[in-house]
Amino acid sequence: MSKAIEYAIRSHLHLAIFSFVYVLGLYKENAYATYYALMFAFGILSIYNFHRLWKLRRGDLPNGILVWLKNNEFSVAILSLSSIVITIYLYVSYFSQQYRIHLLCIICVMICILYVYRIRRYSLREIPYLKIFLVFGIWSFLLHVMPYMLFGTLVFPLEGLLLLFAILVPSDMKDIDFDPEEMKTIPQLIGINNSLNLIRMLSLLGISYSVIVYDELMWAWLVSFSYMLFLTFFHSRINKDYFFVWIDACFLIVGIVLFCS
């Protein structure tokens, strides 16, 4: 793997790009869709890299990522800080009209901080059973609830939430050998094979829903869920540390197809 691709994956640039295209596709009819998609993408770069840097200080990272981050700490810190500034600028400039949104965004930021900051024994991510649902809740708010409050339209909520949950499972699969057992993530509870079966079940639900509620725009979801289902049968042939990257591409697929529709 080239150093550029490794940097993009480990610094979450790939996820920011995929998410930008996804959000742009979802809300392409709105005049502010590009600004919101940029805010979302830079928010990912700021928070996710902040989490990595914080865990670096605690030595709370897998050895491979720990070594990489030590070698790239300065650039990742610049990326995180500059992304925070851009995210705040976009938010204040285009999306700060409602006080309810201010309150909800403050709650999201506090959850993101406490996700890695320990109070006594646990950070929020280390509370048993909670990790995936915290991430799911934050992403659901930013992908569907906040745009509804801003734009007045609720776009693909069922398909979006189903896809989001399915995409989050491989991230926990990647961390199964590193997360403490008491966290009780889904892969820890049911194992890798059953986690793959869970993704297959969610993919089949998405495919079935796309076929039943068929229209031109449902092609995006049908293609993405089919791609996800296909990938689960090649898990053993893909480096387990990067399987989640291939799954993250489901965001990219939906965004491109919706944008071009």
LOZA-893410 format. One record per residue (C-alpha): residue number from 1; residue in three letters; x, y, z. Coordinates in nm, 3 decimals, padded with zeros to 5 digits. Example, Ala and Ser with C-alpha at 12.3 -4.5 7.8 and 13.67 -1.06 7.14 Angstrom:
2
@lumlum:1 | guke:Ala | px:01.230 | py:-00.450 | pz:00.780
@lumlum:2 | guke:Ser | px:01.367 | py:-00.106 | pz:00.714
END
This chain:
261
@lumlum:1 | guke:Met | px:00.000 | py:00.000 | pz:00.000
@lumlum:2 | guke:Ser | px:00.132 | py:00.344 | pz:-00.092
@lumlum:3 | guke:Lys | px:00.203 | py:00.594 | pz:00.183
@lumlum:4 | guke:Ala | px:-00.052 | py:00.836 | pz:00.037
@lumlum:5 | guke:Ile | px:-00.335 | py:00.582 | pz:00.055
@lumlum:6 | guke:Glu | px:-00.230 | py:00.475 | pz:00.405
@lumlum:7 | guke:Tyr | px:-00.229 | py:00.838 | pz:00.515
@lumlum:8 | guke:Ala | px:-00.574 | py:00.896 | pz:00.364
@lumlum:9 | guke:Ile | px:-00.717 | py:00.595 | pz:00.547
@lumlum:10 | guke:Arg | px:-00.549 | py:00.649 | pz:00.883
@lumlum:11 | guke:Ser | px:-00.627 | py:01.021 | pz:00.889
@lumlum:12 | guke:His | px:-00.989 | py:00.953 | pz:00.785
@lumlum:13 | guke:Leu | px:-00.958 | py:01.151 | pz:00.463
@lumlum:14 | guke:His | px:-01.126 | py:00.865 | pz:00.278
@lumlum:15 | guke:Leu | px:-01.427 | py:00.876 | pz:00.512
@lumlum:16 | guke:Ala | px:-01.450 | py:01.255 | pz:00.483
@lumlum:17 | guke:Ile | px:-01.451 | py:01.236 | pz:00.102
@lumlum:18 | guke:Phe | px:-01.702 | py:00.950 | pz:00.089
@lumlum:19 | guke:Ser | px:-01.928 | py:01.131 | pz:00.337
@lumlum:20 | guke:Phe | px:-01.903 | py:01.459 | pz:00.147
@lumlum:21 | guke:Val | px:-02.027 | py:01.288 | pz:-00.171
@lumlum:22 | guke:Tyr | px:-02.298 | py:01.104 | pz:00.027
@lumlum:23 | guke:Val | px:-02.439 | py:01.417 | pz:00.191
@lumlum:24 | guke:Leu | px:-02.416 | py:01.612 | pz:-00.135
@lumlum:25 | guke:Gly | px:-02.616 | py:01.340 | pz:-00.309
@lumlum:26 | guke:Leu | px:-02.880 | py:01.325 | pz:-00.035
@lumlum:27 | guke:Tyr | px:-02.945 | py:01.699 | pz:-00.033
@lumlum:28 | guke:Lys | px:-02.850 | py:01.802 | pz:-00.385
@lumlum:29 | guke:Glu | px:-03.182 | py:01.982 | pz:-00.434
@lumlum:30 | guke:Asn | px:-03.099 | py:02.232 | pz:-00.157
@lumlum:31 | guke:Ala | px:-02.894 | py:02.541 | pz:-00.235
@lumlum:32 | guke:Tyr | px:-02.686 | py:02.494 | pz:00.081
@lumlum:33 | guke:Ala | px:-02.611 | py:02.124 | pz:00.026
@lumlum:34 | guke:Thr | px:-02.247 | py:02.183 | pz:-00.071
@lumlum:35 | guke:Tyr | px:-02.181 | py:02.391 | pz:00.241
@lumlum:36 | guke:Tyr | px:-02.346 | py:02.132 | pz:00.464
@lumlum:37 | guke:Ala | px:-02.155 | py:01.847 | pz:00.300
@lumlum:38 | guke:Leu | px:-01.828 | py:02.037 | pz:00.347
@lumlum:39 | guke:Met | px:-01.912 | py:02.110 | pz:00.711
@lumlum:40 | guke:Phe | px:-01.989 | py:01.744 | pz:00.769
@lumlum:41 | guke:Ala | px:-01.667 | py:01.627 | pz:00.600
@lumlum:42 | guke:Phe | px:-01.443 | py:01.871 | pz:00.785
@lumlum:43 | guke:Gly | px:-01.624 | py:01.782 | pz:01.108
@lumlum:44 | guke:Ile | px:-01.522 | py:01.419 | pz:01.054
@lumlum:45 | guke:Leu | px:-01.160 | py:01.520 | pz:00.999
@lumlum:46 | guke:Ser | px:-01.155 | py:01.737 | pz:01.310
@lumlum:47 | guke:Ile | px:-01.326 | py:01.504 | pz:01.558
@lumlum:48 | guke:Tyr | px:-01.188 | py:01.170 | pz:01.441
@lumlum:49 | guke:Asn | px:-00.831 | py:01.298 | pz:01.431
@lumlum:50 | guke:Phe | px:-00.875 | py:01.473 | pz:01.765
@lumlum:51 | guke:His | px:-00.979 | py:01.134 | pz:01.907
@lumlum:52 | guke:Arg | px:-00.669 | py:00.972 | pz:01.761
@lumlum:53 | guke:Leu | px:-00.439 | py:01.241 | pz:01.901
@lumlum:54 | guke:Trp | px:-00.601 | py:01.218 | pz:02.243
@lumlum:55 | guke:Lys | px:-00.562 | py:00.840 | pz:02.252
@lumlum:56 | guke:Leu | px:-00.201 | py:00.881 | pz:02.140
@lumlum:57 | guke:Arg | px:-00.133 | py:01.082 | pz:02.454
@lumlum:58 | guke:Arg | px:-00.276 | py:00.799 | pz:02.661
@lumlum:59 | guke:Gly | px:-00.098 | py:00.528 | pz:02.461
@lumlum:60 | guke:Asp | px:-00.442 | py:00.385 | pz:02.391
@lumlum:61 | guke:Leu | px:-00.396 | py:00.279 | pz:02.028
@lumlum:62 | guke:Pro | px:-00.312 | py:-00.044 | pz:01.846
@lumlum:63 | guke:Asn | px:00.061 | py:-00.068 | pz:01.785
@lumlum:64 | guke:Gly | px:00.043 | py:-00.020 | pz:01.408
@lumlum:65 | guke:Ile | px:-00.162 | py:00.298 | pz:01.433
@lumlum:66 | guke:Leu | px:00.044 | py:00.416 | pz:01.731
@lumlum:67 | guke:Val | px:00.368 | py:00.400 | pz:01.531
@lumlum:68 | guke:Trp | px:00.211 | py:00.564 | pz:01.227
@lumlum:69 | guke:Leu | px:00.056 | py:00.845 | pz:01.430
@lumlum:70 | guke:Lys | px:00.382 | py:00.919 | pz:01.612
@lumlum:71 | guke:Asn | px:00.549 | py:00.960 | pz:01.273
@lumlum:72 | guke:Asn | px:00.270 | py:01.185 | pz:01.143
@lumlum:73 | guke:Glu | px:00.156 | py:01.359 | pz:01.460
@lumlum:74 | guke:Phe | px:00.230 | py:01.714 | pz:01.344
@lumlum:75 | guke:Ser | px:00.045 | py:01.689 | pz:01.011
@lumlum:76 | guke:Val | px:-00.251 | py:01.513 | pz:01.171
@lumlum:77 | guke:Ala | px:-00.268 | py:01.783 | pz:01.441
@lumlum:78 | guke:Ile | px:-00.265 | py:02.055 | pz:01.172
@lumlum:79 | guke:Leu | px:-00.533 | py:01.867 | pz:00.978
@lumlum:80 | guke:Ser | px:-00.752 | py:01.837 | pz:01.289
@lumlum:81 | guke:Leu | px:-00.710 | py:02.199 | pz:01.400
@lumlum:82 | guke:Ser | px:-00.764 | py:02.349 | pz:01.056
@lumlum:83 | guke:Ser | px:-01.069 | py:02.127 | pz:01.005
@lumlum:84 | guke:Ile | px:-01.217 | py:02.249 | pz:01.335
@lumlum:85 | guke:Val | px:-01.174 | py:02.610 | pz:01.222
@lumlum:86 | guke:Ile | px:-01.335 | py:02.542 | pz:00.883
@lumlum:87 | guke:Thr | px:-01.623 | py:02.347 | pz:01.041
@lumlum:88 | guke:Ile | px:-01.698 | py:02.630 | pz:01.284
@lumlum:89 | guke:Tyr | px:-01.675 | py:02.889 | pz:01.006
@lumlum:90 | guke:Leu | px:-01.922 | py:02.697 | pz:00.785
@lumlum:91 | guke:Tyr | px:-02.158 | py:02.642 | pz:01.076
@lumlum:92 | guke:Val | px:-02.159 | py:03.006 | pz:01.189
@lumlum:93 | guke:Ser | px:-02.184 | py:03.137 | pz:00.833
@lumlum:94 | guke:Tyr | px:-02.466 | py:02.917 | pz:00.703
@lumlum:95 | guke:Phe | px:-02.636 | py:02.705 | pz:00.971
@lumlum:96 | guke:Ser | px:-02.653 | py:02.896 | pz:01.299
@lumlum:97 | guke:Gln | px:-03.005 | py:03.035 | pz:01.265
@lumlum:98 | guke:Gln | px:-03.185 | py:02.822 | pz:01.526
@lumlum:99 | guke:Tyr | px:-03.110 | py:02.812 | pz:01.898
@lumlum:100 | guke:Arg | px:-03.238 | py:02.453 | pz:01.915
@lumlum:101 | guke:Ile | px:-02.966 | py:02.355 | pz:01.670
@lumlum:102 | guke:His | px:-02.705 | py:02.532 | pz:01.887
@lumlum:103 | guke:Leu | px:-02.816 | py:02.328 | pz:02.188
@lumlum:104 | guke:Leu | px:-02.818 | py:01.997 | pz:02.003
@lumlum:105 | guke:Cys | px:-02.479 | py:02.065 | pz:01.845
@lumlum:106 | guke:Ile | px:-02.332 | py:02.149 | pz:02.187
@lumlum:107 | guke:Ile | px:-02.465 | py:01.816 | pz:02.317
@lumlum:108 | guke:Cys | px:-02.305 | py:01.638 | pz:02.018
@lumlum:109 | guke:Val | px:-01.971 | py:01.808 | pz:02.081
@lumlum:110 | guke:Met | px:-01.980 | py:01.715 | pz:02.450
@lumlum:111 | guke:Ile | px:-02.057 | py:01.353 | pz:02.363
@lumlum:112 | guke:Cys | px:-01.767 | py:01.353 | pz:02.114
@lumlum:113 | guke:Ile | px:-01.529 | py:01.483 | pz:02.383
@lumlum:114 | guke:Leu | px:-01.652 | py:01.243 | pz:02.650
@lumlum:115 | guke:Tyr | px:-01.633 | py:00.962 | pz:02.395
@lumlum:116 | guke:Val | px:-01.257 | py:00.952 | pz:02.457
@lumlum:117 | guke:Tyr | px:-01.212 | py:01.156 | pz:02.778
@lumlum:118 | guke:Arg | px:-01.234 | py:00.935 | pz:03.085
@lumlum:119 | guke:Ile | px:-01.433 | py:01.042 | pz:03.390
@lumlum:120 | guke:Arg | px:-01.314 | py:00.813 | pz:03.668
@lumlum:121 | guke:Arg | px:-01.304 | py:00.465 | pz:03.514
@lumlum:122 | guke:Tyr | px:-01.471 | py:00.501 | pz:03.175
@lumlum:123 | guke:Ser | px:-01.496 | py:00.720 | pz:02.870
@lumlum:124 | guke:Leu | px:-01.836 | py:00.693 | pz:02.701
@lumlum:125 | guke:Arg | px:-01.702 | py:00.453 | pz:02.435
@lumlum:126 | guke:Glu | px:-01.586 | py:00.213 | pz:02.708
@lumlum:127 | guke:Ile | px:-01.926 | py:00.178 | pz:02.873
@lumlum:128 | guke:Pro | px:-02.050 | py:-00.174 | pz:02.791
@lumlum:129 | guke:Tyr | px:-02.279 | py:-00.205 | pz:02.487
@lumlum:130 | guke:Leu | px:-02.279 | py:00.173 | pz:02.422
@lumlum:131 | guke:Lys | px:-02.004 | py:00.239 | pz:02.165
@lumlum:132 | guke:Ile | px:-02.184 | py:00.171 | pz:01.838
@lumlum:133 | guke:Phe | px:-02.506 | py:00.339 | pz:01.952
@lumlum:134 | guke:Leu | px:-02.327 | py:00.661 | pz:02.043
@lumlum:135 | guke:Val | px:-02.170 | py:00.684 | pz:01.699
@lumlum:136 | guke:Phe | px:-02.498 | py:00.584 | pz:01.535
@lumlum:137 | guke:Gly | px:-02.683 | py:00.854 | pz:01.729
@lumlum:138 | guke:Ile | px:-02.439 | py:01.133 | pz:01.640
@lumlum:139 | guke:Trp | px:-02.425 | py:01.040 | pz:01.273
@lumlum:140 | guke:Ser | px:-02.805 | py:01.001 | pz:01.254
@lumlum:141 | guke:Phe | px:-02.852 | py:01.349 | pz:01.399
@lumlum:142 | guke:Leu | px:-02.604 | py:01.506 | pz:01.157
@lumlum:143 | guke:Leu | px:-02.720 | py:01.312 | pz:00.850
@lumlum:144 | guke:His | px:-03.097 | py:01.333 | pz:00.898
@lumlum:145 | guke:Val | px:-03.225 | py:01.530 | pz:01.198
@lumlum:146 | guke:Met | px:-03.018 | py:01.847 | pz:01.160
@lumlum:147 | guke:Pro | px:-03.079 | py:01.869 | pz:00.781
@lumlum:148 | guke:Tyr | px:-03.452 | py:01.827 | pz:00.850
@lumlum:149 | guke:Met | px:-03.440 | py:02.116 | pz:01.097
@lumlum:150 | guke:Leu | px:-03.243 | py:02.329 | pz:00.850
@lumlum:151 | guke:Phe | px:-03.393 | py:02.233 | pz:00.515
@lumlum:152 | guke:Gly | px:-03.740 | py:02.115 | pz:00.615
@lumlum:153 | guke:Thr | px:-03.710 | py:01.783 | pz:00.433
@lumlum:154 | guke:Leu | px:-03.651 | py:01.434 | pz:00.573
@lumlum:155 | guke:Val | px:-03.459 | py:01.248 | pz:00.304
@lumlum:156 | guke:Phe | px:-03.434 | py:00.866 | pz:00.289
@lumlum:157 | guke:Pro | px:-03.446 | py:00.815 | pz:00.669
@lumlum:158 | guke:Leu | px:-03.509 | py:00.438 | pz:00.672
@lumlum:159 | guke:Glu | px:-03.258 | py:00.355 | pz:00.402
@lumlum:160 | guke:Gly | px:-03.002 | py:00.593 | pz:00.548
@lumlum:161 | guke:Leu | px:-03.026 | py:00.461 | pz:00.903
@lumlum:162 | guke:Leu | px:-03.012 | py:00.099 | pz:00.786
@lumlum:163 | guke:Leu | px:-02.703 | py:00.169 | pz:00.576
@lumlum:164 | guke:Leu | px:-02.538 | py:00.365 | pz:00.855
@lumlum:165 | guke:Phe | px:-02.577 | py:00.089 | pz:01.114
@lumlum:166 | guke:Ala | px:-02.448 | py:-00.173 | pz:00.870
@lumlum:167 | guke:Ile | px:-02.142 | py:00.042 | pz:00.793
@lumlum:168 | guke:Leu | px:-02.061 | py:00.089 | pz:01.162
@lumlum:169 | guke:Val | px:-02.037 | py:-00.285 | pz:01.239
@lumlum:170 | guke:Pro | px:-01.709 | py:-00.342 | pz:01.042
@lumlum:171 | guke:Ser | px:-01.544 | py:-00.059 | pz:01.238
@lumlum:172 | guke:Asp | px:-01.598 | py:-00.257 | pz:01.556
@lumlum:173 | guke:Met | px:-01.486 | py:-00.575 | pz:01.380
@lumlum:174 | guke:Lys | px:-01.155 | py:-00.402 | pz:01.306
@lumlum:175 | guke:Asp | px:-01.109 | py:-00.322 | pz:01.677
@lumlum:176 | guke:Ile | px:-01.214 | py:-00.661 | pz:01.815
@lumlum:177 | guke:Asp | px:-00.860 | py:-00.759 | pz:01.917
@lumlum:178 | guke:Phe | px:-00.789 | py:-00.421 | pz:02.073
@lumlum:179 | guke:Asp | px:-01.111 | py:-00.310 | pz:02.245
@lumlum:180 | guke:Pro | px:-01.126 | py:-00.427 | pz:02.610
@lumlum:181 | guke:Glu | px:-01.362 | py:-00.723 | pz:02.647
@lumlum:182 | guke:Glu | px:-01.579 | py:-00.533 | pz:02.895
@lumlum:183 | guke:Met | px:-01.684 | py:-00.292 | pz:02.619
@lumlum:184 | guke:Lys | px:-01.903 | py:-00.570 | pz:02.479
@lumlum:185 | guke:Thr | px:-01.919 | py:-00.446 | pz:02.120
@lumlum:186 | guke:Ile | px:-02.129 | py:-00.638 | pz:01.871
@lumlum:187 | guke:Pro | px:-01.832 | py:-00.838 | pz:01.728
@lumlum:188 | guke:Gln | px:-01.716 | py:-00.917 | pz:02.082
@lumlum:189 | guke:Leu | px:-02.061 | py:-01.047 | pz:02.172
@lumlum:190 | guke:Ile | px:-02.142 | py:-01.249 | pz:01.860
@lumlum:191 | guke:Gly | px:-01.804 | py:-01.299 | pz:01.688
@lumlum:192 | guke:Ile | px:-01.675 | py:-01.204 | pz:01.343
@lumlum:193 | guke:Asn | px:-01.873 | py:-01.461 | pz:01.143
@lumlum:194 | guke:Asn | px:-02.203 | py:-01.364 | pz:01.303
@lumlum:195 | guke:Ser | px:-02.116 | py:-00.998 | pz:01.258
@lumlum:196 | guke:Leu | px:-02.078 | py:-01.069 | pz:00.887
@lumlum:197 | guke:Asn | px:-02.414 | py:-01.246 | pz:00.897
@lumlum:198 | guke:Leu | px:-02.563 | py:-00.938 | pz:01.062
@lumlum:199 | guke:Ile | px:-02.427 | py:-00.718 | pz:00.782
@lumlum:200 | guke:Arg | px:-02.571 | py:-00.964 | pz:00.527
@lumlum:201 | guke:Met | px:-02.910 | py:-00.949 | pz:00.697
@lumlum:202 | guke:Leu | px:-02.907 | py:-00.568 | pz:00.698
@lumlum:203 | guke:Ser | px:-02.797 | py:-00.568 | pz:00.333
@lumlum:204 | guke:Leu | px:-03.081 | py:-00.801 | pz:00.236
@lumlum:205 | guke:Leu | px:-03.329 | py:-00.583 | pz:00.423
@lumlum:206 | guke:Gly | px:-03.199 | py:-00.283 | pz:00.233
@lumlum:207 | guke:Ile | px:-03.217 | py:-00.465 | pz:-00.100
@lumlum:208 | guke:Ser | px:-03.571 | py:-00.587 | pz:-00.027
@lumlum:209 | guke:Tyr | px:-03.688 | py:-00.241 | pz:00.076
@lumlum:210 | guke:Ser | px:-03.530 | py:-00.088 | pz:-00.235
@lumlum:211 | guke:Val | px:-03.715 | py:-00.336 | pz:-00.459
@lumlum:212 | guke:Ile | px:-04.050 | py:-00.299 | pz:-00.281
@lumlum:213 | guke:Val | px:-04.044 | py:00.081 | pz:-00.273
@lumlum:214 | guke:Tyr | px:-03.898 | py:00.101 | pz:-00.622
@lumlum:215 | guke:Asp | px:-03.848 | py:00.427 | pz:-00.804
@lumlum:216 | guke:Glu | px:-03.561 | py:00.581 | pz:-00.996
@lumlum:217 | guke:Leu | px:-03.381 | py:00.710 | pz:-00.685
@lumlum:218 | guke:Met | px:-03.391 | py:00.369 | pz:-00.512
@lumlum:219 | guke:Trp | px:-03.124 | py:00.249 | pz:-00.754
@lumlum:220 | guke:Ala | px:-02.866 | py:00.419 | pz:-00.536
@lumlum:221 | guke:Trp | px:-02.961 | py:00.212 | pz:-00.233
@lumlum:222 | guke:Leu | px:-03.010 | py:-00.110 | pz:-00.431
@lumlum:223 | guke:Val | px:-02.659 | py:-00.085 | pz:-00.578
@lumlum:224 | guke:Ser | px:-02.499 | py:00.009 | pz:-00.246
@lumlum:225 | guke:Phe | px:-02.664 | py:-00.266 | pz:-00.040
@lumlum:226 | guke:Ser | px:-02.587 | py:-00.520 | pz:-00.313
@lumlum:227 | guke:Tyr | px:-02.222 | py:-00.413 | pz:-00.310
@lumlum:228 | guke:Met | px:-02.214 | py:-00.446 | pz:00.069
@lumlum:229 | guke:Leu | px:-02.365 | py:-00.795 | pz:00.056
@lumlum:230 | guke:Phe | px:-02.112 | py:-00.897 | pz:-00.211
@lumlum:231 | guke:Leu | px:-01.819 | py:-00.773 | pz:00.002
@lumlum:232 | guke:Thr | px:-01.915 | py:-00.983 | pz:00.305
@lumlum:233 | guke:Phe | px:-01.832 | py:-01.300 | pz:00.111
@lumlum:234 | guke:Phe | px:-01.477 | py:-01.175 | pz:00.049
@lumlum:235 | guke:His | px:-01.396 | py:-01.072 | pz:00.405
@lumlum:236 | guke:Ser | px:-01.134 | py:-01.345 | pz:00.446
@lumlum:237 | guke:Arg | px:-00.953 | py:-01.227 | pz:00.129
@lumlum:238 | guke:Ile | px:-00.939 | py:-00.861 | pz:00.236
@lumlum:239 | guke:Asn | px:-00.695 | py:-00.738 | pz:00.498
@lumlum:240 | guke:Lys | px:-00.907 | py:-00.730 | pz:00.816
@lumlum:241 | guke:Asp | px:-00.763 | py:-00.389 | pz:00.908
@lumlum:242 | guke:Tyr | px:-00.900 | py:-00.238 | pz:00.586
@lumlum:243 | guke:Phe | px:-01.228 | py:-00.424 | pz:00.529
@lumlum:244 | guke:Phe | px:-01.412 | py:-00.128 | pz:00.684
@lumlum:245 | guke:Val | px:-01.270 | py:00.103 | pz:00.414
@lumlum:246 | guke:Trp | px:-01.434 | py:-00.104 | pz:00.141
@lumlum:247 | guke:Ile | px:-01.761 | py:-00.095 | pz:00.335
@lumlum:248 | guke:Asp | px:-01.734 | py:00.282 | pz:00.385
@lumlum:249 | guke:Ala | px:-01.743 | py:00.310 | pz:00.006
@lumlum:250 | guke:Cys | px:-02.118 | py:00.239 | pz:00.029
@lumlum:251 | guke:Phe | px:-02.153 | py:00.609 | pz:00.119
@lumlum:252 | guke:Leu | px:-01.966 | py:00.701 | pz:-00.197
@lumlum:253 | guke:Ile | px:-02.184 | py:00.476 | pz:-00.414
@lumlum:254 | guke:Val | px:-02.511 | py:00.617 | pz:-00.283
@lumlum:255 | guke:Gly | px:-02.388 | py:00.975 | pz:-00.316
@lumlum:256 | guke:Ile | px:-02.267 | py:00.937 | pz:-00.674
@lumlum:257 | guke:Val | px:-02.580 | py:00.758 | pz:-00.796
@lumlum:258 | guke:Leu | px:-02.815 | py:01.006 | pz:-00.624
@lumlum:259 | guke:Phe | px:-02.619 | py:01.306 | pz:-00.749
@lumlum:260 | guke:Cys | px:-02.626 | py:01.176 | pz:-01.107
@lumlum:261 | guke:Ser | px:-02.996 | py:01.079 | pz:-01.096
END
